[in-house]
Amino acid sequence: MKKIAVIGGGPSGLFFALLARRRFPGAAIEVFEQNPQAATFGFGIVLAEGGLGRFRDADAETADAIMAASHITRDRIFSHNGDSILIEGGAFGGAIARIKLLNTLQALCRARGIPVHYEYRIENPDQLDASLIVGADGVNSVVRRAYEGQFASSTWYLTNRMAWYGTTRHFPSPILSFKTTPHGHFWAAAYPHSPSMSTFVAECDADAWTRSGLNRMSAEQRLAFSQDIFAAELSGHPLLSNRSDWISLPVIRCKHWSVGHRVLIGDALHSPHPSIGSGTRIAMEDAIALIDALAATPENQPQALAEYQRRHAPETAKLVDAMEKSYEWYEQVGEKMDSMDTITLAFDFMTRTGRLSPQRLHREYPKFMDKYATQWNAWQKSRAQPQSALAGA
């Protein structure tokens, strides 16, 4: 492999370039990013404990640098209309400011002699002379759109609306707050990503979007409205915007992961949803899987790209499936908020993806499950009753 062009200087693109330098030291590797070097959007992102372990296996230096720059938390405050409970346990999670993650990866690219070209917009991936073109350019991928038919991609949009804000309130533990207002159903997830800052993701359903008038407001008015809706959670601290506006998220999937010498990773291949905090993890694990496949058969790139999808798709499907079940849960959360109390809503939330079995819940959240054992047993019994009645009929 003589020349590798990476389109997109986000976490997955930079991480792939770093891995490629280690595996293919003689290759010419370049990264092309359309934004300025110091530009980024959003605030903090989550990198779960399991993902950091995979990163360390692939590139210990990079993983250690990311971990050193991350803010580690555990436990969660779960609230429903002002009634709060503590969910103790679960895996440790690392959160990091997106710009800090980019700066960390950029510094490693410089140290390894990988050129990163900023403010370099690629209109057509075929304008690049490279033996491999990696599309790491996000949900609006130029690479995917240039060959949309061959990638067999599909796109649709969720009905909920969300905005990715920051705040100067430092939450000791992540929070998840659901609230029913005169304007409809709203909720927010917030978590610390530095000693003095937290990410604050605000969301509402389609009904609240129109009933509240958010659909007719400017970005500044929406920020002020959000600050008022979540005043209790913010405790006097402001919301901060960084190109933060309320959007409906796209769902992007591709049947084929490569077309010729062009291949997709990360959000360009399968768009993320923040509700399971695995978007960056999936993207960076795509980079690991792709470089592993290329290194396994360096003289047969078509075979390597086919193996990348064949081997990695089943593992990715587990996280993508969990993501889809999670966003489907949120798409219907208004009905749940109207019919469930706080602890029942918490149980429904924790089990929404199907990845946490009762056994795993008791193993990972022993204090929480012991404290609410009576409610858990009653909830399990109520869920089984319709099935038993149906079987008896």
C-alpha positions as CSV (number, residue, x, y, z in Angstrom):
1,M,0.0,0.0,0.0
2,K,1.7,3.1,-1.2
3,K,-0.6,6.0,-0.6
4,I,-3.5,6.4,1.9
5,A,-5.8,9.4,1.8
6,V,-8.1,9.9,4.8
7,I,-11.0,12.3,4.2
8,G,-12.1,13.7,7.6
9,G,-10.0,14.8,10.5
10,G,-12.4,13.7,13.3
11,P,-11.5,11.1,15.9
12,S,-12.0,8.1,13.6
13,G,-10.0,9.6,10.7
14,L,-7.1,10.7,12.9
15,F,-7.1,7.4,14.8
16,F,-7.0,5.4,11.6
17,A,-4.1,7.5,10.3
18,L,-2.2,6.8,13.5
19,L,-2.8,3.0,13.3
20,A,-1.9,3.0,9.6
21,R,1.5,4.7,10.3
22,R,2.3,1.9,12.7
23,R,1.2,-0.9,10.4
24,F,2.4,0.6,7.2
25,P,5.5,2.7,8.1
26,G,6.5,3.1,4.4
27,A,3.2,4.3,3.1
28,A,2.4,8.0,2.4
29,I,-0.5,8.9,4.7
30,E,-2.4,12.2,4.5
31,V,-5.6,13.5,6.3
32,F,-7.8,16.1,4.7
33,E,-10.2,18.1,6.9
34,Q,-12.5,20.7,5.7
35,N,-12.7,22.7,8.9
36,P,-9.9,24.9,10.5
37,Q,-7.7,23.1,13.0
38,A,-9.1,24.8,16.1
39,A,-12.7,24.3,15.0
40,T,-15.0,21.7,16.5
41,F,-18.7,21.4,17.3
42,G,-20.4,20.3,20.5
43,F,-18.7,19.8,23.9
44,G,-17.9,16.5,25.6
45,I,-18.1,13.0,24.3
46,V,-18.2,9.7,26.1
47,L,-15.7,6.9,25.7
48,A,-16.9,3.8,27.7
49,E,-14.5,1.6,29.6
50,G,-14.8,-1.3,27.2
51,G,-13.9,0.8,24.2
52,L,-10.8,2.2,25.9
53,G,-9.6,-1.3,26.4
54,R,-9.9,-2.0,22.7
55,F,-8.0,1.2,21.9
56,R,-5.2,0.2,24.2
57,D,-4.8,-3.2,22.5
58,A,-4.5,-1.4,19.1
59,D,-2.3,1.5,20.1
60,A,-1.3,1.8,23.8
61,E,0.3,5.3,23.4
62,T,-2.9,6.8,21.9
63,A,-5.2,5.1,24.4
64,D,-3.0,6.3,27.3
65,A,-3.0,9.8,26.0
66,I,-6.8,9.8,25.6
67,M,-7.3,8.4,29.1
68,A,-5.0,11.0,30.7
69,A,-7.2,13.7,29.1
70,S,-10.5,12.1,30.1
71,H,-12.8,12.8,33.1
72,I,-13.8,9.4,34.7
73,T,-17.2,9.0,36.4
74,R,-19.5,6.3,37.6
75,D,-23.1,6.1,38.9
76,R,-26.0,8.2,37.6
77,I,-28.7,10.5,38.9
78,F,-32.1,9.5,37.3
79,S,-35.0,12.0,37.7
80,H,-38.6,12.0,36.6
81,N,-40.6,15.2,37.2
82,G,-38.3,16.2,40.1
83,D,-38.2,12.8,41.8
84,S,-34.6,11.6,41.8
85,I,-32.9,8.3,42.5
86,L,-29.2,7.3,42.4
87,I,-28.3,4.4,40.1
88,E,-25.1,3.1,41.6
89,G,-22.8,0.8,39.7
90,G,-22.1,0.0,36.1
91,A,-18.9,0.4,34.1
92,F,-16.7,3.4,34.6
93,G,-17.0,5.9,31.8
94,G,-14.6,8.4,30.4
95,A,-15.8,11.7,29.1
96,I,-13.5,14.1,27.2
97,A,-14.0,17.5,25.5
98,R,-14.2,16.8,21.8
99,I,-11.6,19.5,21.1
100,K,-9.3,18.0,23.7
101,L,-9.6,14.6,22.0
102,L,-8.9,16.1,18.6
103,N,-5.9,18.0,20.0
104,T,-4.5,14.8,21.5
105,L,-4.9,12.9,18.3
106,Q,-3.5,15.8,16.2
107,A,-0.4,16.0,18.4
108,L,0.2,12.3,17.9
109,C,-0.2,12.7,14.2
110,R,2.5,15.4,14.2
111,A,4.8,13.3,16.3
112,R,4.4,10.4,13.8
113,G,4.9,12.6,10.7
114,I,1.4,12.4,9.4
115,P,0.3,15.5,7.5
116,V,-3.2,16.8,8.3
117,H,-4.4,19.4,5.8
118,Y,-7.0,21.8,7.3
119,E,-9.6,23.9,5.5
120,Y,-9.2,21.5,2.6
121,R,-12.6,20.7,1.1
122,I,-12.8,17.6,-1.0
123,E,-15.6,17.9,-3.6
124,N,-15.0,14.5,-5.2
125,P,-13.0,11.7,-3.5
126,D,-11.6,10.7,-6.9
127,Q,-9.7,14.0,-7.1
128,L,-7.2,12.4,-4.7
129,D,-4.4,10.2,-6.1
130,A,-4.3,7.4,-3.6
131,S,-4.3,3.6,-3.5
132,L,-6.8,3.7,-0.6
133,I,-9.4,6.4,0.2
134,V,-10.9,6.2,3.7
135,G,-14.2,8.1,4.1
136,A,-14.1,9.2,7.8
137,D,-16.1,12.4,7.0
138,G,-19.2,12.0,9.1
139,V,-22.9,11.9,8.4
140,N,-22.6,14.2,5.4
141,S,-19.8,12.1,3.9
142,V,-18.6,13.2,0.5
143,V,-17.2,9.7,-0.1
144,R,-20.6,8.0,0.6
145,R,-22.6,10.5,-1.4
146,A,-20.3,10.2,-4.4
147,Y,-21.1,6.5,-4.6
148,E,-24.4,6.4,-2.8
149,G,-25.9,3.7,-5.1
150,Q,-22.9,1.4,-4.9
151,F,-22.7,1.7,-1.1
152,A,-26.5,1.1,-1.1
153,S,-26.9,3.6,1.6
154,S,-30.2,4.7,3.2
155,T,-31.1,7.7,5.3
156,W,-34.2,8.6,7.4
157,Y,-34.8,11.0,10.3
158,L,-35.9,10.5,13.9
159,T,-38.9,12.6,15.1
160,N,-37.4,13.8,18.4
161,R,-35.4,17.0,18.4
162,M,-32.2,17.5,20.4
163,A,-29.5,20.1,21.0
164,W,-25.9,19.5,22.2
165,Y,-25.1,22.3,24.7
166,G,-22.4,22.8,27.3
167,T,-22.7,24.3,30.8
168,T,-20.4,25.7,33.5
169,R,-22.2,23.5,36.1
170,H,-20.0,20.6,36.9
171,F,-22.1,17.6,37.7
172,P,-20.4,15.2,40.1
173,S,-22.1,12.3,38.4
174,P,-24.0,12.1,35.1
175,I,-27.7,12.9,35.2
176,L,-30.7,11.9,33.2
177,S,-33.8,14.1,33.8
178,F,-37.2,13.6,32.4
179,K,-39.9,16.2,32.9
180,T,-43.4,16.8,31.7
181,T,-44.1,20.5,31.2
182,P,-47.1,22.6,30.0
183,H,-45.2,22.5,26.6
184,G,-44.9,18.7,26.5
185,H,-42.2,16.2,27.2
186,F,-38.6,17.2,27.7
187,W,-35.5,15.5,29.0
188,A,-31.8,16.1,29.3
189,A,-28.6,14.1,29.8
190,A,-25.7,15.8,31.3
191,Y,-22.2,14.6,32.3
192,P,-18.9,16.2,33.3
193,H,-16.1,16.3,30.7
194,S,-13.6,18.4,32.6
195,P,-13.1,19.7,36.1
196,S,-15.2,22.8,35.4
197,M,-17.5,21.9,32.4
198,S,-20.3,19.5,31.6
199,T,-22.0,18.5,28.4
200,F,-25.8,19.1,28.4
201,V,-27.9,17.4,25.8
202,A,-31.4,18.6,25.7
203,E,-34.2,16.8,23.9
204,C,-38.0,16.8,23.3
205,D,-40.5,14.8,21.3
206,A,-42.1,16.1,18.1
207,D,-45.3,17.2,19.9
208,A,-43.3,19.4,22.4
209,W,-41.3,20.8,19.5
210,T,-44.3,22.4,18.0
211,R,-46.4,23.0,21.1
212,S,-43.6,25.0,22.7
213,G,-42.9,27.1,19.7
214,L,-39.3,25.9,19.5
215,N,-39.9,25.3,15.8
216,R,-40.4,29.1,15.3
217,M,-37.6,30.3,17.4
218,S,-34.1,31.5,16.6
219,A,-31.1,29.5,17.9
220,E,-30.6,32.2,20.6
221,Q,-34.3,32.0,21.7
222,R,-34.1,28.2,21.8
223,L,-31.1,28.4,24.1
224,A,-32.9,30.8,26.4
225,F,-36.0,28.6,26.4
226,S,-33.9,25.5,27.2
227,Q,-32.2,27.3,30.0
228,D,-35.6,28.1,31.5
229,I,-37.0,24.5,31.0
230,F,-34.0,23.0,32.8
231,A,-33.4,25.7,35.3
232,A,-33.6,23.2,38.2
233,E,-30.9,21.0,36.7
234,L,-28.6,23.9,35.9
235,S,-28.9,25.5,39.3
236,G,-28.2,29.0,38.0
237,H,-25.5,28.1,35.6
238,P,-25.9,29.1,31.9
239,L,-26.1,26.8,28.9
240,L,-23.4,27.4,26.4
241,S,-23.7,27.1,22.6
242,N,-21.1,25.9,20.1
243,R,-23.1,25.6,16.9
244,S,-25.7,24.1,19.1
245,D,-29.1,24.1,17.6
246,W,-32.1,21.7,17.9
247,I,-32.1,19.1,15.1
248,S,-33.7,15.8,14.3
249,L,-30.9,13.2,13.9
250,P,-30.4,11.2,10.7
251,V,-30.2,7.4,10.7
252,I,-27.7,6.3,8.1
253,R,-26.9,2.7,7.2
254,C,-24.9,1.2,4.3
255,K,-25.3,-2.3,2.9
256,H,-21.8,-2.2,1.3
257,W,-18.9,-0.8,3.2
258,S,-16.5,-0.3,0.3
259,V,-16.6,0.6,-3.4
260,G,-13.4,-0.1,-5.2
261,H,-10.5,1.5,-3.3
262,R,-12.9,3.7,-1.3
263,V,-14.1,2.5,2.2
264,L,-16.2,4.1,4.9
265,I,-15.7,4.2,8.7
266,G,-17.5,5.8,11.6
267,D,-20.4,8.1,11.2
268,A,-20.1,8.1,7.4
269,L,-21.0,4.4,7.5
270,H,-23.5,4.2,10.4
271,S,-24.7,7.4,12.1
272,P,-24.5,7.5,15.9
273,H,-27.1,8.2,18.5
274,P,-25.9,9.8,21.8
275,S,-28.2,7.8,24.0
276,I,-25.8,4.9,24.4
277,G,-22.6,7.0,24.3
278,S,-20.9,4.7,21.8
279,G,-20.8,6.7,18.6
280,T,-17.1,7.6,18.9
281,R,-16.3,4.1,20.2
282,I,-17.9,2.5,17.2
283,A,-16.1,4.9,14.8
284,M,-12.7,4.3,16.3
285,E,-13.3,0.5,16.5
286,D,-14.1,0.7,12.8
287,A,-10.6,2.2,12.3
288,I,-9.1,-0.7,14.2
289,A,-11.0,-3.4,12.3
290,L,-10.1,-1.8,8.9
291,I,-6.4,-1.6,9.7
292,D,-6.4,-5.1,11.0
293,A,-8.0,-6.4,7.8
294,L,-5.5,-4.4,5.6
295,A,-2.5,-5.7,7.6
296,A,-3.7,-9.3,7.3
297,T,-3.6,-9.2,3.5
298,P,-1.5,-6.2,2.5
299,E,-1.0,-7.5,-1.1
300,N,-4.7,-8.0,-1.8
301,Q,-6.6,-4.8,-0.9
302,P,-10.0,-5.9,-2.4
303,Q,-9.9,-9.0,-0.2
304,A,-8.9,-7.0,2.8
305,L,-11.8,-4.5,2.3
306,A,-14.2,-7.4,1.9
307,E,-12.8,-9.0,5.1
308,Y,-13.2,-5.7,7.0
309,Q,-16.9,-5.9,6.5
310,R,-17.3,-9.6,6.8
311,R,-15.4,-9.8,10.1
312,H,-16.4,-6.5,11.7
313,A,-20.1,-6.3,10.7
314,P,-21.4,-8.9,13.2
315,E,-19.6,-7.2,16.1
316,T,-20.7,-3.7,15.0
317,A,-24.2,-4.9,14.6
318,K,-24.5,-5.6,18.3
319,L,-23.8,-2.0,19.2
320,V,-25.8,-0.6,16.2
321,D,-28.7,-2.8,17.3
322,A,-28.5,-1.5,20.9
323,M,-28.3,2.0,19.5
324,E,-31.5,1.4,17.4
325,K,-33.4,0.0,20.3
326,S,-32.3,2.9,22.4
327,Y,-33.4,5.6,20.0
328,E,-36.7,3.7,19.4
329,W,-37.2,3.8,23.2
330,Y,-36.7,7.6,23.2
331,E,-39.0,8.1,20.3
332,Q,-41.8,6.7,22.5
333,V,-40.6,8.0,25.9
334,G,-43.5,10.5,26.2
335,E,-46.0,7.7,26.6
336,K,-43.8,6.1,29.2
337,M,-43.4,9.3,31.2
338,D,-47.2,9.6,31.4
339,S,-47.7,6.0,32.6
340,M,-44.7,5.2,34.7
341,D,-43.3,6.3,38.1
342,T,-39.6,7.1,38.6
343,I,-38.3,3.7,39.5
344,T,-40.4,1.9,36.8
345,L,-39.1,4.4,34.2
346,A,-35.6,3.8,35.4
347,F,-36.0,0.0,35.0
348,D,-37.5,0.4,31.6
349,F,-34.6,2.7,30.6
350,M,-31.9,0.4,31.9
351,T,-33.3,-2.6,30.0
352,R,-34.3,-0.8,26.8
353,T,-31.5,-2.3,24.6
354,G,-31.8,-5.9,25.8
355,R,-28.1,-6.0,26.6
356,L,-28.6,-5.9,30.4
357,S,-30.2,-9.2,31.5
358,P,-31.6,-9.5,35.0
359,Q,-28.5,-11.4,36.0
360,R,-26.2,-8.7,34.6
361,L,-28.2,-5.9,36.3
362,H,-27.8,-7.6,39.7
363,R,-24.1,-8.2,39.0
364,E,-23.3,-4.6,37.8
365,Y,-25.7,-2.7,40.0
366,P,-26.0,-4.7,43.2
367,K,-26.7,-1.8,45.6
368,F,-29.4,-0.3,43.3
369,M,-31.0,-3.7,42.6
370,D,-31.0,-4.7,46.3
371,K,-32.5,-1.3,47.3
372,Y,-35.4,-1.5,44.8
373,A,-35.8,-5.3,44.8
374,T,-39.5,-5.1,45.7
375,Q,-40.3,-2.7,42.9
376,W,-38.2,-4.8,40.5
377,N,-40.1,-8.0,41.3
378,A,-43.4,-6.2,41.0
379,W,-42.4,-4.7,37.6
380,Q,-41.2,-8.0,36.3
381,K,-44.5,-9.6,37.4
382,S,-46.6,-6.9,35.8
383,R,-44.7,-7.3,32.5
384,A,-45.3,-11.1,32.5
385,Q,-49.0,-10.9,33.2
386,P,-50.2,-10.1,29.7
387,Q,-48.1,-12.9,28.3
388,S,-49.5,-15.4,30.9
389,A,-53.1,-14.2,30.2
390,L,-52.6,-14.6,26.5
391,A,-51.1,-18.1,27.0
392,G,-54.1,-19.1,29.2
393,A,-56.5,-17.9,26.6
